[in-house]
Amino acid sequence: MKIAILGAMVEEIEPLLEKVENIKKIEYAKNSYYEAVYKGVEVVIAYSKIGCVYSTLSATILIEHFKCDILLFSGVAGAINKELKIGDLIYAKRLCKHDLDITAFGHPPGFVPEGKVYVYSDKRLIEIAKRVASKKNIKLIGGTIATGDQFISSEEKKQEIAKKFEADAIEMEGYSVALVCDSFGVPFFILRAISDSANMDASFDFDKFLEKSAKISADFILEMVEEIKNSKDIFEQKG
């Protein structure tokens, strides 16, 4: 079994690289991929760069070129659900593309013919994440994550997305990664730490938060790798 671990920014994978062994850096398709081992499990770690196009490319390469069997994604997101606070961890039960819009042709927001509005995460990986959260005594929230190629700072726009998609958080890569994995039949899990919320403090320092949350997310993801290893029988068939 080979597990892909993907982030959007270099800061999100640096804590992972500090904890894995036998690292081999590979340059491919104008990006860097790191083959490594964690507690006997083969992993391939990469950051895609920000946005749907780059994350689609990286996820496809991890599956098609590096032959990864499972993909775990870790990063940050903005809160839409007012119950979410800075630092909370949310996983995607399902994901949508909030800026995909051909409603002029009579289709619902986020839908294209032969496509679907929502992509649903692998239930086995969700259960593994819940076990990890319980063991580490970490609050883990499940919800709908909306993806788009825009950084949304407007509270009005966030609430519009919430109304259309029943979304809890918003980011820039998750749906495209999910769609790639779903298309190839590869189980996936998207983890996000909340980086901004409706009631955030004006003194909030994003760079400090990113460093801290990256470490928390990395620890969580690596715990999941170990749990997956111990549960590998349930992943003998993809889906």
QUISULCOR-V643991 format. One record per residue. N is the residue number from 1. RES is the residue in one small letter. OMEGA is omega as a letter, one per 20 degrees, with the letter a starting at -180 (999 if undefined). Layout:
BEGIN
n:N res:RES omega:OMEGA
n:N res:RES omega:OMEGA
END
This chain:
BEGIN
n:1 res:m omega:r
n:2 res:k omega:a
n:3 res:i omega:r
n:4 res:a omega:r
n:5 res:i omega:a
n:6 res:l omega:r
n:7 res:g omega:r
n:8 res:a omega:a
n:9 res:m omega:a
n:10 res:v omega:a
n:11 res:e omega:a
n:12 res:e omega:r
n:13 res:i omega:a
n:14 res:e omega:r
n:15 res:p omega:r
n:16 res:l omega:a
n:17 res:l omega:r
n:18 res:e omega:a
n:19 res:k omega:r
n:20 res:v omega:a
n:21 res:e omega:r
n:22 res:n omega:a
n:23 res:i omega:r
n:24 res:k omega:a
n:25 res:k omega:a
n:26 res:i omega:r
n:27 res:e omega:a
n:28 res:y omega:r
n:29 res:a omega:r
n:30 res:k omega:r
n:31 res:n omega:r
n:32 res:s omega:r
n:33 res:y omega:a
n:34 res:y omega:r
n:35 res:e omega:a
n:36 res:a omega:r
n:37 res:v omega:r
n:38 res:y omega:r
n:39 res:k omega:r
n:40 res:g omega:a
n:41 res:v omega:r
n:42 res:e omega:r
n:43 res:v omega:r
n:44 res:v omega:a
n:45 res:i omega:r
n:46 res:a omega:r
n:47 res:y omega:a
n:48 res:s omega:a
n:49 res:k omega:a
n:50 res:i omega:r
n:51 res:g omega:a
n:52 res:c omega:a
n:53 res:v omega:a
n:54 res:y omega:a
n:55 res:s omega:r
n:56 res:t omega:r
n:57 res:l omega:a
n:58 res:s omega:r
n:59 res:a omega:r
n:60 res:t omega:r
n:61 res:i omega:r
n:62 res:l omega:a
n:63 res:i omega:a
n:64 res:e omega:a
n:65 res:h omega:a
n:66 res:f omega:r
n:67 res:k omega:r
n:68 res:c omega:a
n:69 res:d omega:a
n:70 res:i omega:r
n:71 res:l omega:r
n:72 res:l omega:a
n:73 res:f omega:r
n:74 res:s omega:r
n:75 res:g omega:a
n:76 res:v omega:a
n:77 res:a omega:r
n:78 res:g omega:a
n:79 res:a omega:r
n:80 res:i omega:r
n:81 res:n omega:a
n:82 res:k omega:r
n:83 res:e omega:a
n:84 res:l omega:a
n:85 res:k omega:r
n:86 res:i omega:r
n:87 res:g omega:r
n:88 res:d omega:r
n:89 res:l omega:r
n:90 res:i omega:r
n:91 res:y omega:a
n:92 res:a omega:r
n:93 res:k omega:r
n:94 res:r omega:a
n:95 res:l omega:r
n:96 res:c omega:r
n:97 res:k omega:a
n:98 res:h omega:a
n:99 res:d omega:r
n:100 res:l omega:a
n:101 res:d omega:r
n:102 res:i omega:r
n:103 res:t omega:r
n:104 res:a omega:r
n:105 res:f omega:r
n:106 res:g omega:r
n:107 res:h omega:r
n:108 res:p omega:r
n:109 res:p omega:r
n:110 res:g omega:a
n:111 res:f omega:r
n:112 res:v omega:r
n:113 res:p omega:a
n:114 res:e omega:r
n:115 res:g omega:r
n:116 res:k omega:a
n:117 res:v omega:a
n:118 res:y omega:r
n:119 res:v omega:a
n:120 res:y omega:a
n:121 res:s omega:a
n:122 res:d omega:a
n:123 res:k omega:r
n:124 res:r omega:r
n:125 res:l omega:r
n:126 res:i omega:r
n:127 res:e omega:r
n:128 res:i omega:r
n:129 res:a omega:r
n:130 res:k omega:r
n:131 res:r omega:r
n:132 res:v omega:a
n:133 res:a omega:r
n:134 res:s omega:a
n:135 res:k omega:a
n:136 res:k omega:a
n:137 res:n omega:r
n:138 res:i omega:r
n:139 res:k omega:r
n:140 res:l omega:a
n:141 res:i omega:r
n:142 res:g omega:r
n:143 res:g omega:r
n:144 res:t omega:r
n:145 res:i omega:r
n:146 res:a omega:a
n:147 res:t omega:r
n:148 res:g omega:a
n:149 res:d omega:r
n:150 res:q omega:r
n:151 res:f omega:a
n:152 res:i omega:r
n:153 res:s omega:a
n:154 res:s omega:r
n:155 res:e omega:r
n:156 res:e omega:r
n:157 res:k omega:r
n:158 res:k omega:a
n:159 res:q omega:r
n:160 res:e omega:r
n:161 res:i omega:r
n:162 res:a omega:a
n:163 res:k omega:a
n:164 res:k omega:a
n:165 res:f omega:a
n:166 res:e omega:a
n:167 res:a omega:r
n:168 res:d omega:a
n:169 res:a omega:a
n:170 res:i omega:a
n:171 res:e omega:a
n:172 res:m omega:a
n:173 res:e omega:a
n:174 res:g omega:a
n:175 res:y omega:a
n:176 res:s omega:r
n:177 res:v omega:a
n:178 res:a omega:a
n:179 res:l omega:r
n:180 res:v omega:a
n:181 res:c omega:r
n:182 res:d omega:a
n:183 res:s omega:a
n:184 res:f omega:a
n:185 res:g omega:a
n:186 res:v omega:r
n:187 res:p omega:a
n:188 res:f omega:r
n:189 res:f omega:a
n:190 res:i omega:r
n:191 res:l omega:r
n:192 res:r omega:r
n:193 res:a omega:a
n:194 res:i omega:a
n:195 res:s omega:r
n:196 res:d omega:a
n:197 res:s omega:a
n:198 res:a omega:a
n:199 res:n omega:a
n:200 res:m omega:r
n:201 res:d omega:a
n:202 res:a omega:a
n:203 res:s omega:a
n:204 res:f omega:a
n:205 res:d omega:a
n:206 res:f omega:a
n:207 res:d omega:r
n:208 res:k omega:r
n:209 res:f omega:a
n:210 res:l omega:r
n:211 res:e omega:a
n:212 res:k omega:a
n:213 res:s omega:r
n:214 res:a omega:r
n:215 res:k omega:r
n:216 res:i omega:a
n:217 res:s omega:r
n:218 res:a omega:r
n:219 res:d omega:a
n:220 res:f omega:a
n:221 res:i omega:r
n:222 res:l omega:r
n:223 res:e omega:r
n:224 res:m omega:r
n:225 res:v omega:r
n:226 res:e omega:r
n:227 res:e omega:r
n:228 res:i omega:r
n:229 res:k omega:a
n:230 res:n omega:a
n:231 res:s omega:a
n:232 res:k omega:a
n:233 res:d omega:a
n:234 res:i omega:r
n:235 res:f omega:a
n:236 res:e omega:r
n:237 res:q omega:r
n:238 res:k omega:r
n:239 res:g omega:999
END
